Every structure is written in C-alpha cells, then in structure tokens.
Amino acid sequence: MDLNWTALTVFILLFGFITWLGFAAAHWRRGDLEQLHEWGLGGRRFGTLITWFLLGGDIYTAYTFIAVPALAFGAGALAFFAVPYTIIIYPLLFIVFPRLWYVCRKHGYVTAADFVNGRFGNRWLALAITITGIVATMPYIALQLVGLQVVIGAMGVTGEGFAGDIPLIIAFVILAAFTYSSGLRAPAAIAVVKDLLIYVTAFAAVVIVPIKLGGFGAAPKFPRPVAHNFLLRYSARAHQGTQHEEARDMVLATLRAMAKGGMNDQLGGGFHRYSVDERWFVPHFEKMLYDQAQLAISYLEAYQITHDAFFASIARRIFDYVLRDMTDKDGGFYSAEDADSVIDPAKPGVKGEGAFYVWSRAEIEHIVGEPAAPWFSYRYGVEPHGNVEHDPQNEFTGKNILYEAHTVEETAGHFGKPTEEVGKALTAAADKLMAARSKRVRPHLDDKVLTAWNGLMISAFSKGGAILAEPRYSAAAVRSAEFILHRMYDAKTGLLLRRYRQQDAAIPGFLDDYALFTQALLDLYETQFDTRYLQTAIRLAEKQSALFEDHQHGGFFSTAPGDTSLVMRMKEDYDGAEPSGNSIAAVNLLRLAQMTDRKDFRDSAGKTLSAFASRIMGMPSAVPQMLVAFTFSLAKPKQIILVGDRSSAETAEMLGILHARFLPDRIVMLVDEPARKTLAGYLSVIETMTRLHGKTTAYVCENYTCKLPTADAAKFTELLQ
C-alpha cells in the first residue's frame, strides 16, 4: 500500500497545531500540585474528558484525557491510519452537545454518567455515539494511550514539557508510517513496541490520580501500599524533574495524612483497616496483619528517601504493636483483631465498633489529670461532647477518636509552655491512657498463622531490622521464618502449608503462600545473609513452578492441579489490599535470576510479564505490583557483593551505608568463607572475589561486570549513586 505522504503530513500538522494550542492553554491555566491532581491533569479550562469513551468507562471517572480535538502528533498519525472515527469525534461531541464546553470550562471534567443521564442533551444520541466510539476504538486503546502519554508530558504533568516529548512524538510518527505502509494492524504494531508501550502508559494510568488529603480517590479510603511500591520506584528511576517529585510526593503526602488520622492507633501503634471519611479520621477499627506489614515497608522506604525521622517513628510503632499484640509465643504472627469490642464488661454480649479505642473527655481528664489533660485534648482533637460529627449509627456519641489535630509545637505555643515540657507531659499522658486501655476487654483476636501474611510481615521485619538498626525486629523476622519452616514446610517434598492454629497445620499452600514466603526468605537473606534462606527460596521457586506455572502461556495459577472443588483454575493478577501471587512471583524470579544467573528463572519471569501484558496496557492501575516487576525487568540491577566477615565492624558500616539508601534495582550478597562455595555455585564470578588489605570489600556490578572493588566506605557510597 502506497503511503499518501501529503495527506499524512497535513493531517499531522493540523492535529499538531490544534494540540499545541491546547498545550499552551493548559500551561497557562495549570495551578499548583494539589490543584493539578484534583483536576486530574491540570488544565481546568479543558478539563478531562474522553477516557471513558475509549475504555468503555473502565477508569473510574474521566481523569486521564484532555478535551481538545487531538491526541498529539503521534496519536494523530495513528488515528489517521487506524481510527478514522477519531478525526470527527471530538468536534462532533462539542457540536452536538454545546453545553459540554461550558461544563468542561466550569467543572474541569465530565463522566460517562453525565452523558448517559442526558446532562448535555439527548441521552440516546449520546449513548449511540458512545457505543460507536467504543466499538471503533477498542482495538487501538494501547496505541492511543501512547498519545495520551504525549499529551500528559506536554502539559507538564511528567515535567518534560512539549520539548521533552519531541523524541517520543517523532518515534510514534515513524511507527505510524511504518505500520501504515506495511499494512500491519494495530495488534502487530503493539507487539513491535510492547515494552515501551507498557512503560509509558503505566505512569499515565496509575500516577495521574486525584490526590487530596492523601490517598487515591474519595471516601471510603483504603490503604493500598502496592501503589506506593510502584510510585516510589518510578520516582527513584525518574531521578529528577516534576515526574520524580510528584510520584514521590503523592506517597509521602498519603503516608503523612494516614499517620495523623484516627486510622492510625495514636496510642498503641498499628493501622486500622480503612477510613470511612476522606481525611483518614473515622476508621473501620479492624486491624489486619497484611496492612501492618505493607505499610511498615512503605514508611521504611519513605524514611530511606527523605531521612525524615517521622516516617521511621511510624514504622517502629507498627512493629512494636505487632510484637506486643499480634505475635505467637513461638514466633508466628496472628492474622487480625476485630473492629468490635465489649463496651461494658458487665454486659459482655454488647459490643460496639471501636469501643476499645475511643475515649470520653471525662475519662481522659480523670486518668491524665492536670495540667496535661487539656494539652493532650488539644493535641489529639478531644472535644467535651465527642469529636465524631457524622455518626449515623450513633456508635461514637460522646466519644473521641484520637487523631493529630495539632503538633507538639503548636500545642506548646497554644498554652504558652516550653515544647520540651509539653512533649514529655504528652508522652506520660499517652502511657497512662495506654495502661488504662490495656484493662479493657480487647477485640477478638484471629490467632491463625497464615503463611502468605507471615511472609509479608517477615519481609517488613527484615527490612525494619536492617534500616532502623534494631536487632529486635531482625530477630522477629528470623523467629517467624523458622516457625513456618519447622511447622508448615516439608523440606523433603518442598510442599508448603497455608494455615496453622493451635498445633494444627493444614491446607495445601496457594500461589500467594509460595510467592510471599519466597519473597520473605529473599529479604531475610539480604539482611541476615544466612545461605539457608537463599537455598530454601530457590527450592520454593522451583516447587512453585512445578505446582502452579502455566508453562505454555505463562503466568501462574492460584491453585495447584487436582482440586476437584474448583470448576477452573484462575490466574489472579489484581494488586489490591494485598499484592497478587503472580506479581510477587515475577519479582522473586527476577531477583533470583540476578542472584543465580539461571536462565529458567529469567525466562519464567518474562513469560509471566508477557502473559499479563494486555492487563498492564489496558488497566495498569489494577496491577501496580506487576509494574514493579516489569520496571525491574527493564532496569539494569546492581549486583552488590560484599566480601568479609558478617560480624565485623567494617561489614556493618558497609551495610549501614547500603540500607540508608532507597535502591530498588539491586540484589545484595555477602561472601564469607562458609558461604563462598555455595554462592560461587550460583555466580562463578564470586570465586575470584577477595578482600582488599584484609578488610570487608564491596564489589558493585551490573550484568556481572564489576567496577573496581573498594574497601573504602566513602568510595562505596559513590558507587551506589
């Protein structure tokens, strides 16, 4: 097929000029960071319009498309050969629905419901246009989302501006010309540039989410640490520019807001399940182990990035809560604490939401006494008649949910007292209230020990012990791992069990049990450097492949074969309150491939990512942990290998430097003489690695090609940059 260069050139120039006008107006109207996220993409005059149109309403509301009649140069060219319908749809919408322009100017966004409900005119006409658009454009979603990334970049959301996207624009114009002239249809073109498509659409669909008071979306607000994982790693890889700052700041703002709210147990530490309001104030008071584990890691990583002690303190409070209230005497971690608890011990059958955690003003005054009671009440938002204004079930009448209404400094200033004096008094008051609370009837404890959730908590304690230099946390990780290895794992068969309670281990493990416990062992190895954990992680990964892997199509089934109670075996991919087994398995395999240089691990990870490529492209916001795996596969991870005695001060100094930094794209190994033979069996390069001048020596490598080794801490710091 001959390419009509004249028509293509005119088309691209026309769309480019119109788009440039949109860019200019958007830049002119773009506000500050909060406003930018609140409006989706920042152009209040143009708003956010057509995502639901292209995706059939799959993205909650239209947060990710610009109401200008173009997708940018590259997508314009794609539209020329792939979707002629796109040429007319934007002008048609504004001609047929003139009120649409007014609403976009006034409100900045519209939703699918606005059209179907007839807000802009004839609902049947709107529905017909919508259906036509979905049918016409659905096969080309991924390619048009590339145009979306160009638009986002040009509007300044990714920080590069129009000039920064010129190479991307040129690349996709060339792609369009190639595709058009060769007669390839869109799916074939997607295969040609699959990796790039996934990567550039990921940030567009996951990061560009309205943020207000922290979190993603409106009430009820659930913590979703898997989104934090992706955003912080995207931020680390972006290095600089607006996209780096915004991805990072979205997470930091969320973590700060959550920690200040009633969702954070201000006395005892740990987080409740979710907030029923948008400001993290009124929680559903249940506490889940998987939330504690994942949020602890989020706060640890925030601490590594910012070196702000605030984040470290919240992580410590989570760990201390789990050790105090959620740990079995033999080391396993319990699953949950209920939301409801007994209100009055004299009436054990009558329970209330959060009764264990809430206070009346009179109780606080009686327990704390003067002068600290008013200070405490001011600091934590305590009101004489209760501080829960919206209470449809009347569960909190006269009661207060503690939250950080004011800082210690603000409290001291309000009462005209020295900050140090007020701080000490507040700490003493909290201790008194905690002691009084411990005498209440506790919420019901779900004392099951689940392998998957323990795996998450082991990872958290492993990282916490290393990053915070707290041996108690490292010891907790080791105890829980040994608990599972001795009670829930058969070393002979390699089989893992799912549940343990009251001396009874049962239920064959699912994919998430194998994946999350393997991850735990890898994290434990990278902090404790006991090769038993690495060896067991390798065996578990092999067993996971034998039981769950789809060797033909890639990815992993959630259950092993042979379960007659199941109609079909499913491959779970949604990263929600917990990461999916497939996402964690992919990351594990990539890490193990770096640690062992085994091709089968690398190939299995690649097939898993390919199996979920359509999901990543079509709905990346559903699979942020899978995006973590994907971006790790695109990176050039550092192999950081220390040669020295684990217990030496020199090794501790090197590890302290390493753990103080957020370095997601790396693996860490420690070579001492007992471990040398085992580790050299995985990576032959280790056999030749020795100490310099008898001191602990660091080898920093990429693709097993190492820079000059160093025993100097300052030089090691430079190599990690």
N, C-alpha and C positions, 0 to 999 in steps of 0.2 A: 504494500500500500504506500503510495507516494504521500509525503508529508506536505501539507499546504502551509508553507512557511509564512506566507503573507498573512493568512488568516490567524495563524497561531501567534505571530508577533503582535498583530493588532489587538488580539484578544488579551494577551498577557499585559501589554502596555496599558490598555483600558482598565483592566482589573487592578493593575499596579497603581495607577493614578488614583482611582477611587479609594483603594485601600490606604494609600499614603495620606489622603485627606482624613480618613478615619484615624490613622495613627496620630496625625497632628492634633486632631480634636481631643483624642483620648489623652495624649500627653498634657494638653492644656488643662483638661478637666481633672487629671489624676490627683487624688488627695494623699493623705498620709497613710501609713501602713494599715492602721485599723480600718480606715475607711476603704482602703483598697480591697482588703479581704471581705469586708462587709458587703461590698457591691460585687464581689466575685472577681472581676478583672480590672476595676478601677475607672473605666470610662462611664461616668454617671450619665452623661448625655446620650450615650449609645447603648449603655446597659449590657445585658447578657440575654441572648435570645434563642438560638436555634438548636442547642444541643438535643433537647427532647425531640426535635424534628428529625434529626439524623439518627438518633439512637432509640426512637420509639418511647421516650420517656424514661429510659433506664437510669439516667443520672438524676438523682432525687428532684432537683429543680434546675432550671437552666442557669447554671453557674459558669459555664465554660465556653460560651460562644458570643461573638460580637455582632450586634445588629447593624452591620454595614454590609453592602451588597458585594462582598468579596471574601475569599478565604486567604488571600495573599497571592503573590506571584506564582509560587509553586503549586498551590492547590488550585489556583485559577487555571493553570495549564492542565492539571489533571482533570479538572471539571470539563475542559474543552473536549477531551477525547473520551472521557469515561462517563460523565454525568451531564449531558446537555441540559437536563432538567434544572441543574443548579444555576444556570445562566439566568433563568427567568424567575426563580422562586423568590429571591429577595425583593426585587422591585414589585413583584406581584403581591406579596404579602402587604406591603405598605400601600399599594394602590387599592386593593380590595378592602383592607382594614385600615382606613386612615387614622382611626383612634389609636392604633398600635404605636405610631410615632409619638403621640402625646404621652402615652403611658410609659414608654421607654425613657422619654425625657424626664418624666416626673418621678418614676419609681426605680428606674435603672435595670429592671428585669421583668420578665414575664415567665409563666409556666405553662405546661401543656394544659393544665386545668383551666387556665384563663381562656384559652382558645375554645376548648370543648364546651365550656359553660357559656359561650357566646358573649364574653366580655367585650369583644371588639366588633361584633356584628353577627351575621348569620352563622350559627354553630354548625349547621350541616355543610355549608361551604368550607368552613374551617376544617371540619373533620375530613372532608373529601381531599382537600389539599394536603392535609397531614398524612393521610393514608397513601396518597400518591407519592409524596416525598419519601416516606419510609420505604415503600416498595422499590422506588427508583434508586435510592442511595444506599440501602443497607449493605450491598456487596462491597461498597467502597468506603466504608466507615474508617478503616485504618488509614487509608491514604489521605482522606480529608482531615483526619486528626493531625496529620503532619502539617497541613496548612494551619490548623489551629495552633500548633506549637509556634509556627512562624508569627502568627498574629500576636500571640502572647508575648513572645520575645520582643516584637516591635513595639508593643505597648509599654514595655519597661518592666513587666512583671518578673521576667527572668533576668533583668538587669543588663542585658546586652544592648538593647535598643535596636533600631532598624539596621544600623550598620553592622552590628554583631551578627545578624541573621542573613546577611547577603550571601555568604558561602552556602548556607543551608538552602536558601532560595534558589541559587544557581544549580545546586545539586539536584533539586527536585524538578526544576525545569528540564534539565538534561534527562532525568529519569522519565519525565513525561514524554519528551521527544522520542526517546528510545522505545518506550512502551508503545507509543502510538505507531511509530514507523515499523516496528517488528510484529505488530498485531497481537502482542501479549495482552491478555486480560488482567484485570487488577490483581486477582489472587497470585498470578505468576510474578507480577511486579513486587508484591508483598514478600514473596519468598526470596527475591533477589536482595532486598534490603531489610529483611526481617529484624535483625538485631538492632539496626538504627531506628527502625520504626518503633519497636518496643521501648527503647530507651527514651526517645524524645517525647513519646506520648505519656510516659509514666508520670513525669513531673506535672504535665498539664492536667491530668485527671486526678492525681492524688493530692498534689500540693495546693492547687488553686481551690481552696475550700474556705468558706467564710469563717472567720475566727473572731469571736467576741467573748470576752471574759474567759478566754482559754477554751480548748476543746474544739470539736468539729460538729457544727450544726446546732440545732436548738434543743431544748429540754424534751425528754429526759436525756441527761448526758452520761454516757458510759465511757470509762477509760478504755482506750484502745492502743496499748503500748506497741503493737505491731506497726502502727502508723508512725509512732515515734522512731522506731528502729529504722524505717526507710528514710524518713526525713533527715535524721541526724547523719545517716550515711551519705545521703545525697549532698548534704551540706558539707561534709568532710571532703567529698570528691570535687565539689564545685570550687573549693578553695577560696574564692573571692567573688566580689560582685553582689548584686542585690539578691540573686537566687540563693546564694550561700547564706546570706544574713536572714532572709525571710524563712527559709526552710528551718534553720536553727531556731529563730525567734518564735516561730509558731509552737514548737515543742517546749521551749523554755517558758513561754507565757502560760501554756497549758499546765505545766508542772507546778509553777508558782501558784496559779489560781486554785488548783486542786489542793495543794498543801495548806492553803489559807482557809479553805472552806470547811463546812461541817462534815463533808465526806471523808476528811482526814480525822481520825480519832485524836483530838488535840491533847488528851491526857495519856492514853495508852499506846499510841502509835498504831500504824497499820491503816489501811483504807477500806471503807465500806464499798459495797458493790457498785452503786451508781448514784447520781444526783437526780432528784425529781424536778429540780429547777435548773435554770441556765447558769447560775452562779456557784454551783457546787456547794450549796448551803444545806438543803434538806436531803439527806441520803436515804436510800433503802439500806438499812443498817446491817445487812448480812455481810460477812467478811469471807472472802474466798482465797484459798492458798494461791491459786494461779494469778490473781491480781497482785498479791503481795510480791510474788517472785518477779513478775514482769515490770511492775512499777519500780521496784527496788533497782533493777537494772537501768531503767530509764533515768532515775535520779543519779545513779552512779556515773552514767555516761554524760549527763549534764554537768556533773562535777568535774569530770575529766576535761570537758570542753571549756568550761568557764573558770574552774578553780574557785568557785564560789562555795564557801563552807555551808551555806544554806542547803544546797542540794545534798551534800554529804550528811547533814544532820537528819534530813528526812529519811534517807536510806538507812541510817543507823536505827531510827525509831521503828522502821518496818522490821528490820532484822531482830531487834530486841523484843518486839511484840511476838514474832513467830517463835523465838526461842522460849519466851515466857509462857505463852498460851496455846501454841499450836504444835508442840514437839512431843513425840512419844519418848518414854524413858529410855528406849533402846535406840533412838536417833531418827526414826521416821517422822515425817511431817503430816499432821492431820489435814483434812480437806477443807473444813469450813466451820463457821459459827453462825447460828441463825440470827435473823433480824429481830424476832420477837423474844421477849423475856418476861419473867414474872414481875408484875407491878408491885404487888404487896405479898410478902412471904406468908402472910396469914391466909391468902387466897391463891394457892399455887396453880389453880386451874385458870386463872385470869391473867392473860398475857397482853402485852402491848408492844407495838413497833418501837424499837429503840429505847425501851424503858430502862435498860441497863446503863445507857449513856447520857440521858438528859437530866437536867437539874432545874430546881426552882431557885429563885433569887434568895429565898429564905434559907434553903439548905446551904448554899454557898456562904452566906453571911454567918450561919451558925458554925460551920466547920472551919472556915478560914479565919474569921474574926477580923478585928480592926488592927491596923489600917489597911491590910492587904485585900480585904473583900471588895471594896469599891474599885481598887486598882485592877483586880482580877476581872471584875464585871465589865469594866471599861475595855480592857484588853480583849476580852473574848465575847463581847456583844451581848452580855446578860442584861435582860430587862426585868423590871419588877413583876410584870404580868405575862412574861414569856416573850420569846422573840420570833415565833413562827406565825407570820401573819396569815398565810394561806394554808389552812388545815382543815380540809373538807371532812375528814373522818374524826375530827376533834380528839386526836391522839396526843397532841402536844399542848393542850390547854394549860396555861400557867407554867409551862416548862421551857427550858432554854437548850438549844443545841449550840455547843461551843464552836466558835469559829474565830479567826483572827480579824477582829474588827479594827484593831489599831496595833501598830508596832510597839515594842517596848519603849522606844524613844518617844513616840507620840504619847504613850501613857504617862511617862515620866514628865514630859512637858505639860501635859494637861493638869497634872496635880502639883506641878512645881517642885518635884523631887529629883534627886540625882538618879541618873539612869542606872548606875550600878546597884543602888539601894533598891530601886523598884524591881530590877531584874532578879535579884536574889529573893525578894519577897514573893514574886510571881512563881519562881521555881518551888519555893517552900509551900505555897498555896496549892500548886498542882500536885505536889507529893501528898499533901493532906487529903485532897479530894480523891486521888488515886487509891489511897489506903481505905477511905470510906467506901469507894466504889467496889473494892475487892470483897466487901462484906455483903454486897447484893447478890441475888440469885443470878448466876451467869446465864447467858443464852445457851441453848443446846449446842453441844459440840458434835460435829460429824467427825468421828475418830477413825474413819477409813484412811488407810495409807495407799494412795494411788500412784502408780509408777510414773505416769506422764507428768502429773503435777509435782511430784517429788523431783523429777528431773529438772523442771523449771526452777524449783527452789534451790536445788544443788548448784545449778548454774549461777544463780544470784548470790548465794553464799560464797561460792568460789571466787567470783569477781569481787564481792564485797571484802573478803579477807585480804585479797591482794591490793586492791585500790585504796582501801582505808587502813591498810596495815594493821588489821585486827585479827589476831590468832583465833579468837573465839568463833569468828564466822567461818574461817577456814576449817576449823575442827568440826563445826556443824555440818559442813558440806561433806567432809570425809565420813562422818558417822552415818549420815543418811545414805550415802552411796554404798557403804558396807552393809547397812541394813538391807537394802534391796538385793545386793549381790549374794548375801547369805540366806535370805528368806524368800526371794521372789525370782531368782535366776538359777537355772540349771546349767552349770558350766559344761557338763558333758554333752547335752543336746543343744545348747545355745538358746533354749527357749526362755522367754520372759513372761512372767505372770502380771496381771493388771492390778489386782486388789489384795490388800492384806488387812485383816481386822481380827483382833483377839486370837492370836496364834494360828489364824487360818489364812493361807494364801490361796487364791483361786482366780479363775477366769483367764484363759489364754490372752496374751497381750495383743493389742491392736497396733496399727501402724504408728499412732502417736506415742504409744508407750515405748516402742523401739527407738523412734526418732528422737524424742525428747530425752530419754535416758542416755542415748548415744551422745547427744549434744552435751549433756551434763558431764559425762566421762571425759569428753574432749576439753571442756572448760576446766575440769578438775586437773587433768594432766597439764594444761598450760599454766596452771598456778602452783601445783604441787610437784609435778614432774616425776610422778611415780609411773613407770612404764606399764605397770599392770593395767592402769586405766586406759592407756592408749591401745594396748593389745586387746582389751575387752571391747573397746569401742569398735575396733576393726572387725572382731568376730560378730558383734551385734549387727554391724552394717552388712556383713555377708549373709547373716541369717535373715535380716530384713529383706534383702534381695530375693532370697530363696522363697520366702513366705508371701511377699506382697507385690513384688515388682511385675509389671506388665512388660515382659521382655520384647514383645512385638511392637507395641505402640508407645511405650514409655510411660513413666509415672508409676505410682504405687496405689494399689487398692487399700482401702481402710482395714479390711479384714482378711484373714488367711483363707485359703480354699477349704472346702469341706464342711462349712457351716450350713446345715440343711434348713435352718430357720430363716435364712436370707433368700429372698427372691433373686437378687442380683448383687454383685459386688460393686461398690461405688468407689470412685476416686475423689476424695474430699480435697477441695482447693481453697475454701474460703478462710481467710485470715481474719477472724473476728475477735472475740474476747480472748481466745487462745489462738496461737498460730496453727495452721493446718499441718498434718503429718507430712504431706508432700513438700511443703515449703521448707520445713526443718530438715527433712531428708536430703533435699537438694543442697542446702548449705553444708550439712555434715559431709556429704560426698565430696564436695569441692574442697573442704578443709582437709579431709583425709587424702585426697589426691595430691594436695600440696605436701602433706606430711610423709606420704609413702611413694609418691610418683607412680601410682598404679593407674594404668590406663582404664581398667574396668570401672573404677570409681569415677573417673573423669567422664567416661562415656555414659555411664548411668545418669550422672547429673545432667549432662547435655540432653539426653533423651527425655528426662523429666521436664526440663525447661521447654523443650520443643512440644511436648505433649500439652502443655498449658499455655502455649504462645498465643492462641486465639483469645484465651481468657485474659492474658496480660494486656493484649492490644485492645480488646473490646471493653473490659471493665477493670482497669488496673487498680482502681481504688478498692476493689474487693480482695486483692492479693498483695498487699504491701510487703509481706514477708517473702513472698516469691520474688518480688522485685529486689529484695535484699540479695537473694541468691543470684538473680540474673546479673545485677550490677557487680557482684563479686566475681562472676564468671568473666565479665568484660575487663576487670581490673588486672593489674599486674601485682599480685600479692607479694609482700615481702616474706621471705623465709628468714626469721631471726633465730639464730642458733647460738646459744651461749655454751662455752666450754669451760667448765670449772666445777668446783665443789658446791653443791646445793646449799650447804650450811655456812659458807664463808661470807664475810662482810662484803667482799668485793662483788660477789654474785648478788647479794641483797641490794647493793647500791645500783647495779645494772637493772635489776628487776624493778626497783623503785622508780627509776627513770622511765622504764617502759610502761609501767602501769599508771603513771601520772598522765599519760597521753592517750587521746582517743584515736586509735589506729585500727579501724575496722578491717582493712585489707592486709592481714598478716597472719602468719602462724608462728608459734614460739616453741622451741625445743631446747632442752638442756642436756648437754652431753657430759656426764661424769663417767668414770671408768666402769662402774657396774652397768651403766646403760649403753655404753658405746657399741657393743656388739649388736644389741637388739636394734638400736636406731640406725646403725650402719647397714643393717639388713634391709631397711626401708629406703634409705638415701645413701648411696655409696660414697657421696662426697664427704660424708661425716667422718669416714675412716681416716682421712688425711687432716682433719681439723685438730689443732693442738693449741695449748695455751701459749701466750707470749710472756716471756720472762716469769713464768710460773704463776701468772695472775689469770683471773677469770677473763676470758676473751670473747668478744662479740663478733660474729660473722653475720653481716646483713646482705642478703642475696635476693635476686629476682630471677626466676626461672633457673634456679640453682647455679647462677653465675654470681659470685660473691665479690663485693668490694673488699678493699684491703682490711684485714681484721684489725681490731683495736682492743686494747686493754684499758684505754683511757675513757673515763666516764664522759668527759666533755665531747670527745670525738664521737662516741656512741650516740650522744644526743644529736649531733649534727647528722649522722647517718639516718636517723629516724625521721628527719624532716621530709 
